[in-house]
């Protein structure tokens, strides 16, 4: 805190790094809010009821607060105006948690990515490759350079992380050995600043774009340039998220051969380092092996499978025989592109219910179904999943929001994230929701305007504001990195009131022509 008036101070409430998974679970199950949406103010009673430690400190002028990585925190100002100076640090050791844990969670709940983590990993890898290579010029012993082992350790970690990104976004189709169809962006300079119009993730290389749907508000007759058309990241695409017409095409920003060459250069420098260093440097390799994922999901390849299905089965539909597994569900017809058929079981299941029945994400199902024409791979996988179903009551720790944890199995992480985090807030107003999504924003109450005297008037639904909650007397609420949060309200009571008022409105309008009122803020239609 660098300045204050009238002896103002700030109350800080925060969790430890180890409790971040428990905090996410507490918000979702008990408070019925998504922690990463930053729209809920945690009351003192909520803090007291939490089953994990909450740390408190009152900050005064001159005090410096150090926030642990991934700590969930809330700050409340008291008294006069306070001015704080903040400094965010991103270390190489923090990148695994960001890549393996935070980014998948941000993608599911649609929280905008800030630091372009994948690009940071790439640029850090290039910089440390040059630095370590300069150490070995002239083949001198690394024992004379104290920082060489640190450079090698960081570079090896960056290699593992960059390998994960390249494997997730590789255009090579493993089952056929051929390149997947994609459009290569031709630009004099590497494009930057492109993000997913659905979840807000920074697009590193692969994405899906629709030239017919314009993400910007101003439509033009000319062909949209890069970034103006509607684009989504591969993770959103295999979640079923898309533009309104769902005719998106696979795209690449950078040349895959160039990205691979940069990785190979780093590997050669590491081989040189370990070949001429002393025996103690070999110990560097062991602890870093935990960062190598056991099963990295080929997300872009799965997206290409879905793209091919939509191209060849655009107008077809098929019956989902979900009632064979879930007796309380009725069979229903869906687009054929979103159904996986098992020829050995003579049954077809939509991608939504595949996750519910087998706890298998659409990405894995699409890859398994494309392995061969006889569906052998998919048949073995869903039979094994039926026998060894993973319980959904397990903690959110399964998606590794725990400090120091090894990276999760990529395919398992996709399924867990889709099961645990269904509520989302898409960035763009024009979108097609995914198979696992539920809109987080919904109408809270219906009010009639002052002076309303009856007649065929349909009031607009007032959507909840995403702005900071109104301050209490002599108290203001400030959001630093996590929560601008509001006082909790009973959503059940509020929804009951909404349903009752909507029912009354329908009765009043039963004799008049049915109408549709569109809320321009969310583009959701309420039919009566």
ChimeraX attribute file (.defattr): number of C-alpha atoms within 10 A of each C-alpha:
attribute: neighborCount
match mode: 1-to-1
recipient: residues
	/A:1	17
	/A:2	12
	/A:3	15
	/A:4	17
	/A:5	12
	/A:6	10
	/A:7	13
	/A:8	17
	/A:9	23
	/A:10	22
	/A:11	14
	/A:12	17
	/A:13	19
	/A:14	20
	/A:15	21
	/A:16	19
	/A:17	17
	/A:18	18
	/A:19	22
	/A:20	23
	/A:21	21
	/A:22	19
	/A:23	20
	/A:24	21
	/A:25	21
	/A:26	21
	/A:27	18
	/A:28	16
	/A:29	11
	/A:30	11
	/A:31	17
	/A:32	15
	/A:33	20
	/A:34	21
	/A:35	20
	/A:36	20
	/A:37	21
	/A:38	20
	/A:39	22
	/A:40	23
	/A:41	19
	/A:42	19
	/A:43	12
	/A:44	10
	/A:45	8
	/A:46	15
	/A:47	14
	/A:48	11
	/A:49	10
	/A:50	14
	/A:51	11
	/A:52	16
	/A:53	13
	/A:54	16
	/A:55	11
	/A:56	14
	/A:57	12
	/A:58	15
	/A:59	17
	/A:60	17
	/A:61	17
	/A:62	11
	/A:63	12
	/A:64	13
	/A:65	12
	/A:66	8
	/A:67	14
	/A:68	13
	/A:69	16
	/A:70	22
	/A:71	19
	/A:72	23
	/A:73	22
	/A:74	23
	/A:75	24
	/A:76	16
	/A:77	20
	/A:78	19
	/A:79	16
	/A:80	14
	/A:81	14
	/A:82	19
	/A:83	13
	/A:84	14
	/A:85	8
	/A:86	11
	/A:87	5
	/A:88	6
	/A:89	7
	/A:90	12
	/A:91	7
	/A:92	13
	/A:93	12
	/A:94	14
	/A:95	19
	/A:96	23
	/A:97	21
	/A:98	19
	/A:99	19
	/A:100	24
	/A:101	22
	/A:102	18
	/A:103	20
	/A:104	19
	/A:105	22
	/A:106	19
	/A:107	23
	/A:108	25
	/A:109	26
	/A:110	24
	/A:111	21
	/A:112	21
	/A:113	18
	/A:114	9
	/A:115	12
	/A:116	16
	/A:117	19
	/A:118	22
	/A:119	17
	/A:120	14
	/A:121	22
	/A:122	19
	/A:123	13
	/A:124	16
	/A:125	24
	/A:126	16
	/A:127	13
	/A:128	19
	/A:129	26
	/A:130	13
	/A:131	16
	/A:132	23
	/A:133	18
	/A:134	12
	/A:135	18
	/A:136	17
	/A:137	9
	/A:138	7
	/A:139	12
	/A:140	12
	/A:141	15
	/A:142	19
	/A:143	13
	/A:144	9
	/A:145	11
	/A:146	9
	/A:147	13
	/A:148	21
	/A:149	20
	/A:150	13
	/A:151	17
	/A:152	24
	/A:153	19
	/A:154	20
	/A:155	26
	/A:156	23
	/A:157	25
	/A:158	28
	/A:159	23
	/A:160	18
	/A:161	22
	/A:162	22
	/A:163	18
	/A:164	23
	/A:165	21
	/A:166	20
	/A:167	16
	/A:168	20
	/A:169	24
	/A:170	20
	/A:171	23
	/A:172	17
	/A:173	18
	/A:174	14
	/A:175	12
	/A:176	11
	/A:177	8
	/A:178	10
	/A:179	12
	/A:180	18
	/A:181	16
	/A:182	15
	/A:183	14
	/A:184	15
	/A:185	15
	/A:186	12
	/A:187	10
	/A:188	6
	/A:189	6
	/A:190	10
	/A:191	16
	/A:192	14
	/A:193	9
	/A:194	19
	/A:195	20
	/A:196	27
	/A:197	29
	/A:198	31
	/A:199	25
	/A:200	22
	/A:201	26
	/A:202	23
	/A:203	23
	/A:204	23
	/A:205	25
	/A:206	25
	/A:207	26
	/A:208	26
	/A:209	27
	/A:210	23
	/A:211	17
	/A:212	16
	/A:213	21
	/A:214	20
	/A:215	22
	/A:216	15
	/A:217	10
	/A:218	7
	/A:219	12
	/A:220	9
	/A:221	5
	/A:222	6
	/A:223	11
	/A:224	18
	/A:225	8
	/A:226	15
	/A:227	18
	/A:228	20
	/A:229	20
	/A:230	26
	/A:231	30
	/A:232	28
	/A:233	30
	/A:234	27
	/A:235	24
	/A:236	25
	/A:237	26
	/A:238	27
	/A:239	23
	/A:240	22
	/A:241	23
	/A:242	26
	/A:243	27
	/A:244	15
	/A:245	11
	/A:246	19
	/A:247	17
	/A:248	23
	/A:249	19
	/A:250	24
	/A:251	22
	/A:252	20
	/A:253	20
	/A:254	17
	/A:255	13
	/A:256	17
	/A:257	9
	/A:258	10
	/A:259	15
	/A:260	13
	/A:261	11
	/A:262	16
	/A:263	21
	/A:264	13
	/A:265	15
	/A:266	24
	/A:267	16
	/A:268	12
	/A:269	21
	/A:270	20
	/A:271	11
	/A:272	15
	/A:273	22
	/A:274	18
	/A:275	12
	/A:276	15
	/A:277	16
	/A:278	12
	/A:279	10
	/A:280	9
	/A:281	19
	/A:282	12
	/A:283	10
	/A:284	17
	/A:285	14
	/A:286	8
	/A:287	10
	/A:288	15
	/A:289	13
	/A:290	15
	/A:291	21
	/A:292	19
	/A:293	18
	/A:294	13
	/A:295	14
	/A:296	19
	/A:297	23
	/A:298	25
	/A:299	28
	/A:300	29
	/A:301	28
	/A:302	26
	/A:303	28
	/A:304	24
	/A:305	21
	/A:306	20
	/A:307	22
	/A:308	16
	/A:309	16
	/A:310	19
	/A:311	14
	/A:312	11
	/A:313	14
	/A:314	14
	/A:315	10
	/A:316	11
	/A:317	14
	/A:318	18
	/A:319	16
	/A:320	24
	/A:321	20
	/A:322	21
	/A:323	13
	/A:324	13
	/A:325	13
	/A:326	13
	/A:327	9
	/A:328	8
	/A:329	12
	/A:330	11
	/A:331	14
	/A:332	13
	/A:333	12
	/A:334	16
	/A:335	16
	/A:336	21
	/A:337	22
	/A:338	22
	/A:339	24
	/A:340	23
	/A:341	20
	/A:342	19
	/A:343	14
	/A:344	12
	/A:345	10
	/A:346	8
	/A:347	14
	/A:348	18
	/A:349	25
	/A:350	24
	/A:351	26
	/A:352	20
	/A:353	22
	/A:354	19
	/A:355	20
	/A:356	16
	/A:357	17
	/A:358	20
	/A:359	23
	/A:360	25
	/A:361	26
	/A:362	30
	/A:363	27
	/A:364	21
	/A:365	21
	/A:366	23
	/A:367	24
	/A:368	21
	/A:369	20
	/A:370	18
	/A:371	15
	/A:372	13
	/A:373	9
	/A:374	13
	/A:375	19
	/A:376	16
	/A:377	17
	/A:378	24
	/A:379	18
	/A:380	13
	/A:381	17
	/A:382	20
	/A:383	13
	/A:384	12
	/A:385	15
	/A:386	13
	/A:387	9
	/A:388	10
	/A:389	14
	/A:390	13
	/A:391	8
	/A:392	12
	/A:393	7
	/A:394	9
	/A:395	14
	/A:396	21
	/A:397	18
	/A:398	16
	/A:399	25
	/A:400	20
	/A:401	25
	/A:402	19
	/A:403	19
	/A:404	15
	/A:405	17
	/A:406	18
	/A:407	22
	/A:408	21
	/A:409	18
	/A:410	20
	/A:411	20
	/A:412	19
	/A:413	23
	/A:414	26
	/A:415	21
	/A:416	20
	/A:417	21
	/A:418	23
	/A:419	17
	/A:420	20
	/A:421	21
	/A:422	17
	/A:423	20
	/A:424	23
	/A:425	18
	/A:426	26
	/A:427	15
	/A:428	17
	/A:429	16
	/A:430	21
	/A:431	20
	/A:432	16
	/A:433	19
	/A:434	16
	/A:435	19
	/A:436	24
	/A:437	21
	/A:438	14
	/A:439	12
	/A:440	14
	/A:441	15
	/A:442	13
	/A:443	15
	/A:444	16
	/A:445	18
	/A:446	19
	/A:447	12
	/A:448	13
	/A:449	10
	/A:450	6
	/A:451	6
	/A:452	8
	/A:453	8
	/A:454	8
	/A:455	9
	/A:456	13
	/A:457	13
	/A:458	16
	/A:459	12
	/A:460	17
	/A:461	18
	/A:462	14
	/A:463	15
	/A:464	12
	/A:465	9
	/A:466	14
	/A:467	11
	/A:468	18
	/A:469	17
	/A:470	12
	/A:471	13
	/A:472	8
	/A:473	8
	/A:474	9
	/A:475	14
	/A:476	18
	/A:477	21
	/A:478	18
	/A:479	16
	/A:480	12
	/A:481	15
	/A:482	18
	/A:483	22
	/A:484	21
	/A:485	24
	/A:486	19
	/A:487	13
	/A:488	14
	/A:489	11
	/A:490	9
	/A:491	12
	/A:492	9
	/A:493	10
	/A:494	13
	/A:495	15
	/A:496	13
	/A:497	15
	/A:498	18
	/A:499	15
	/A:500	12
	/A:501	15
	/A:502	15
	/A:503	12
	/A:504	11
	/A:505	17
	/A:506	16
	/A:507	12
	/A:508	14
	/A:509	16
	/A:510	10
	/A:511	9
	/A:512	11
	/A:513	8
	/A:514	11
	/A:515	12
	/A:516	10
	/A:517	15
	/A:518	14
	/A:519	15
	/A:520	10
	/A:521	9
	/A:522	14
	/A:523	12
	/A:524	14
	/A:525	11
	/A:526	12
	/A:527	10
	/A:528	16
